[in-house]
Amino acid sequence: MARNGTQPGQPGPDLQEQIGSLILGDYDDAGTLTEADHLALVARTGAAEQASQQLQHRAVAAARSAGISWAALGRELGMTRQAVQQRFGARPEEPATGSRERWLGPVTAFDEMPELELAGRLGWRTIGVDMLRHRMLQTDTQWEHRRVLWTRPAHHYETDGWQVGSRSFPWLYLVRDLHRTPETT
């Protein structure tokens, strides 16, 4: 049984209601939907499922980087250790040689901000986060990086030039263009 009183892997009724409200949006009466409305709802639920899967992958990656075992994750998700490891353990492919992208890592919550500060001065900005590493994009300007706890919608953080570089539950990684030429090594 999960902490919220539900079976492992099952959302509580409040979460289901919130997600349903977001998907339904302005549809008040399901009995009067047109074919186009039904298709739009199918598309919205597909997008919600994809977003939920991405959040789950990030939550598992965060749990793993915090030292939580595959077995414990399996118990929480109602899966075997092997099934969880197989589903969530794969690493994204490496950027192509000659690409303006690269991985920064391994880094932990304790050392990633100084590493991101250095990378930002050299013209690299976060565009993605994986377990213990950041996907970086090389640019023609310096970047400032900031990590905040994801406690409210991302647009609340997008002030004073900040933009979301990546979401990695429970963190948001913000970046801000400093409009300066990158330092050279």
N, C-alpha and C positions, 0 to 999 in steps of 0.2 A: 504494500500500500504506500503510495506517495505521500509526501507531507501535507498536500492539500486535501487528503481524504479520498482521492480517486485511485483507480488502478494504475499501475505504472504505464506511462505512455498515453494516458487518456486525459484530455483537458477537463477542468472542472466546468460546471454549468455556467458560471459567470464568464469564463474565457470563451466558451462556445457562443454565448449570447453576444459578446463584444465583437468577435470575429464575424458572426452572422450579420450584425448590424452594419459593419464596415462593408461587407460584400453586397448586402442588399441596397445600401445607400438610400436613394430616394424612392425605391419601389415600396409602395405602401400595401398594396393588395396583390398577393401572388395569383389570385384568381383572374385578374384582368391583364395578365402579361401577354404581349404579342410574341410571335416566333423570334423576332429580333431581340426582344427583352430577355427571353429564355437563353438565347445564344450569348448575349452580353453577360448574363449571370454565370453561365458556364465558363466563359473566359475569365471573369473575375475570380471565381473559385479556383481555377487553374493557377492564376497569378498568386492567389493567397496561399495555395499549397506550395508553390515554388518558394515563396518568401519564407514560409514556415520551415521548409526543409533547409534553407540557407541558414536561418536562425539556429536550427537544431545542430547543424554542422559546426557553427561557430561556438555554440554553448558546449558541445562535446570537446572541441579543440581547447577552449578555455579551461574546462575541467581537467583535461589531460595535462595541460601546462601547469595546472595547480597540483599535479601529482595524484589525481584520482585514477584508480585502476580501471582497466577495461571491464573487469568482473563487476565492480560497483556500478559502472555505467550500464552494464547489461541488466543488472537487477532493477535499476531505476526504469529502464526502457522495456522491461519484460522480454529481454533477448538473452541469448547466450553471450559469453565473453567473446567467443570467436565471431559470432554474427556482428556484434557491435564493432569489433576491430576491423572486420572485413568491410563493413559499410562506411565507417568513418575514418579508417586509418590511411586511406589512399592519399598521396600527396599530389597537388596540382603539378602539371608539367612545367618544365623549366622554360624561361624565355628563350627565343631563338638567338643564336650567336649573331652579334652585330646589332641586336635590338637595343632600343633606348630604355629597355626594362631590365631589371635584375632583382634578385632576392637579397635582402639584408637579414642576416641571421647566422647562427641562432642568437636570439635575444630573449630575455625574460622581462617580466613586468618591472624588475629591479634595474635593468641596464638599458632597456630599449630607448628611453627618452634621451639620454646622452648620445646614443648611437644615431638616433633620428636627428638630433641637433647638428651633429657633424655632417651627416648625409645631406641635410637641408642646406648647410653652408656651401656644399659642393654642387648644389643644383638638383638634388634628388628629392622627390616627394612621394609620400605613401599613396598608393592607389589600391592596395589590397592587403589583407592580413591573413596569415595561415598560422598553424601552430608553431610558435617560437620563431617566426620570421615575418618580414614585411615585403610585399611586392612594391618595388620602387620604379618611378619613371624619371628619367633624366630630362631636365629642362634647361632653359637658358637663363633662369633666374634662381636666386636663393629662396628657400622655403623655411617657414617656421612651423614646427609641429606641436600639437597639444593633444593630450589624452584626457578625456572626461568620462565620468560614469554616465552611462546612457539611461538617464532617469526621466527624460522628457523628449518630445519630438525633436528631431535633428534641427529643424529650422530655427529653433530657439537659440541654438549655438551659432548660427550663421549671421553673426554681426561683426562689425569692424574688420571686414575682409576675410573672415574665417569661412571655410567651406569643408564639407565632409570629405575626407580623403578615403576613409573606409569605416565600415561598421564591423565590429567583432565583439559580439555580446560577451561581457557586459560593458564593453568600452565603445566609445566613438573616438576615432582619430581624426582630428581637425588639422587642416593645413592652411597656411596663409602665405601668399606670394609677397616677398619683401621687395620686389622690383629692383634688385641689385644683381650685378654680375656675379656668378658663382666664383668662389675662391678656387685656386688651383692647388693641387697637392704637391 
